[in-house]
Structure formats: structure tokens, C-alpha cells
Amino acid sequence: MSTKNYSCPVCKSKDLYLKHEASYVYSYILDSDVPGMKNTEIFSPFLYDRREQTESSEYIECEKCKSRFQSDVLYGALNESDFTFYD
């Protein structure tokens, strides 16, 4: 298996990260004690009753210049030898 080194086309840095962002709506059932059936003593936001993802996105970001590129560029490049970011 060969190793490929990718670099940013803007600044040529090799510090690239694949990032995933997601937004969620957390729901808590209201009762007489505290919000949420799972919160019995104090309110803990991570003890939600329902979580719904409303949107998500993936992108490649250069750590140095903060340029962002769509992640489909990466997925297409994994199967091609002439990837633009390849040195």
C-alpha cells in the first residue's frame, strides 16, 4: 500500500484535516421535577430524551491558511492517481 502526501493548493501546507459538522435539536420531556425523564436529580444537558440531526457537512480544512474544500474532492481523489492536492 502506497502512502500519499496531500498539500493545500493555496499555501502548500501538509496540515489538512477532514472535518464533520452537524447540528442537532435536543428534546426533553417536561415533568414536575426537571426537564427530561432521564434527569432525576439535576439538569444535565447530555441526558436528553430525543435527538434529531437537522443538518451536517464535511469538508477539508487547511490548518495553516484555513482554506476549505468540499469533501467530495477527497473521496474522488482516493480512487485517482492524479489528485490535485498530491505532491
N, C-alpha and C positions, 0 to 999 in steps of 0.2 A: 504494500500500500504506500503510495507516494504522499508526501506532505506538501501542501500548497501554502504559500505565504501571500496573504491578501494585503493590499495597501489602499489607503484613501486616494481617490483620483484628484482630490483638491489639494491636499497638503503632503501626500505620500507617507503619512504616518501608518504604522502597522497596528496601532491600538484601536481595533474595531470591535464593537460589541453588537450582538443581536439582542434587541430589547423587545419586550412584550408589555404593552399597556392594556389595562382592562378597567372598565367601570362597572360597578355593581350597585344594586339597590338592596339594602338590608331591611328586612321587615321583622318587627317584634310584636307579638300578640300582647295587647294591653290587658292587664288584670289589676286587681286592687293593690298588689304589693309593689312590684317593679315591672318595667317593660320586659316582655318576653317570658315565655313559660320556662325557659332554662335558667333565668336569673332569679334565684330564690333568696339570696341574701343581699347582694349589692348588684348594681347595674354594671355588667361587663359587655362592652360593645361586640366582642367576638362571640358571645353566646346568643346569636340571632336565631330566629325561628325559620326564616326563609331568606335565601339569597338568589337574586336574579341578575345575570350578566346583561348589561344594556348595550355595551359596545366593546370592541377590542381592536388592537392593531399591533403589527410587528414591523420593525424597521431596523436597519443597521445604522449605528451612530459612530462617528469618529470621535474618540476621546479628546484628541488634540484640538481640532477646529470646530467640532460639534456639528459637522455636516450630517444630514440624514438622507438615507437612501431606502427605497422600498425593499422589503424583504424578499419579494419575488425575484429580484435581481440575484440574490444569494441562491435561492432554490434552483433557478435556471442555470447558474454557474456551476453548481455541483456536478452537473452532467455534461458540461462542456469544458474543453481544454483551453479555450481562448477567452476566458473570463477577463473583463476589463480591469478588475482590481488585482489581477495576478502579476507578480513581478517575475 
